[in-house]
Amino acid sequence: MPIILRQGPYKRFFYSNEGSPREPAHIHVRAGSKEAKFWLEPDVALADNNGFHAKELKSIIGIVSAARQQIVDAWNVYFGN
């Protein structure tokens, strides 16, 4: 599970096995027992949420959007795209 970024309580990461065939570029965000998944292309969009409240999700989307290109680049390096 490569961790891409940490900011405050949020850890942003990929799972090493992202499916077969591999899903499109996305990032998982975890804080404590809460976790959400965000698609990165064409725009940042919530794919799944387990525990985050709407206000917190809005903040996380802003954080992920600001680092979107860095995350996509890390995805491509890690998965060899």
C-alpha positions as CSV (number, residue, x, y, z in Angstrom):
1,M,0.0,0.0,0.0
2,P,2.1,3.0,-1.2
3,I,1.2,6.1,0.8
4,I,1.3,9.1,-1.6
5,L,0.6,12.0,0.8
6,R,-0.2,12.7,4.4
7,Q,-1.9,15.9,5.5
8,G,-3.4,16.4,8.9
9,P,-5.4,13.2,9.8
10,Y,-5.6,12.2,6.2
11,K,-3.5,9.5,4.6
12,R,-3.8,9.2,0.8
13,F,-2.8,5.9,-0.8
14,F,-3.2,3.3,-3.4
15,Y,-3.7,-0.4,-2.8
16,S,-1.0,-2.5,-4.4
17,N,-3.6,-4.7,-6.1
18,E,-6.1,-2.3,-7.7
19,G,-8.1,-5.0,-9.5
20,S,-7.7,-7.0,-12.7
21,P,-8.2,-5.4,-15.0
22,R,-6.9,-2.4,-13.1
23,E,-9.5,0.3,-12.3
24,P,-9.0,3.8,-13.7
25,A,-6.7,6.1,-11.7
26,H,-8.0,6.8,-8.2
27,I,-6.9,7.5,-4.6
28,H,-8.0,6.2,-1.3
29,V,-8.2,8.6,1.7
30,R,-8.2,7.3,5.3
31,A,-8.6,9.0,8.6
32,G,-9.0,6.6,11.6
33,S,-11.6,4.1,10.7
34,K,-13.1,6.3,7.9
35,E,-12.2,5.7,4.3
36,A,-13.2,7.1,0.9
37,K,-12.2,6.5,-2.7
38,F,-12.0,9.2,-5.3
39,W,-11.7,8.9,-9.1
40,L,-9.0,11.3,-10.5
41,E,-10.0,11.5,-14.1
42,P,-11.5,13.3,-15.9
43,D,-12.1,15.3,-12.6
44,V,-11.9,14.4,-9.0
45,A,-15.1,12.7,-8.0
46,L,-16.3,10.6,-5.0
47,A,-16.4,6.9,-5.9
48,D,-17.1,5.4,-2.4
49,N,-17.4,6.7,1.1
50,N,-17.3,4.8,4.4
51,G,-17.8,7.1,7.4
52,F,-16.9,10.7,6.3
53,H,-19.5,13.4,6.7
54,A,-20.5,15.7,3.8
55,K,-18.5,18.7,5.2
56,E,-15.4,16.5,5.6
57,L,-15.8,15.1,2.1
58,K,-15.9,18.6,0.7
59,S,-12.6,19.4,2.4
60,I,-11.0,16.2,1.2
61,I,-12.1,16.8,-2.4
62,G,-10.4,20.2,-2.2
63,I,-7.2,18.6,-0.9
64,V,-7.2,15.8,-3.5
65,S,-8.1,18.3,-6.3
66,A,-5.1,20.5,-5.3
67,A,-2.7,17.5,-5.5
68,R,-4.5,15.8,-8.4
69,Q,-1.6,15.9,-10.9
70,Q,0.9,14.8,-8.3
71,I,-1.3,11.8,-7.5
72,V,-1.9,10.9,-11.1
73,D,1.9,11.1,-11.8
74,A,2.5,8.8,-8.7
75,W,-0.2,6.4,-10.0
76,N,1.5,6.2,-13.4
77,V,4.9,5.6,-12.0
78,Y,3.7,3.0,-9.5
79,F,1.5,1.0,-11.9
80,G,3.7,1.6,-15.0
81,N,1.3,3.5,-17.1
